């Protein structure tokens, strides 16, 4: 995605990939009972995009796998601690 910003040859391919991913996310959100699946699908897409930018130049470094971890926490948040 990031490279497509300055490489016109990649722009259509990246746009197609994003449309496909967005449609899949909307379907997941709809199936999950979202009241507004179009809006709710934007959050995981934003995480993916943000991690993509954040990970530039760090392919094998500590941020490798960050997208999977961040998305996992988004969808499987630990229960908050309840104070007694």
Secondary structure as GFF3:
##gff-version 3
##sequence-region A 1 84
A	DSSP	three_ten_helix	3	5	.	.	.	ID=ss1
A	DSSP	alpha_helix	8	31	.	.	.	ID=ss2
A	DSSP	alpha_helix	37	54	.	.	.	ID=ss3
A	DSSP	alpha_helix	66	75	.	.	.	ID=ss4
###
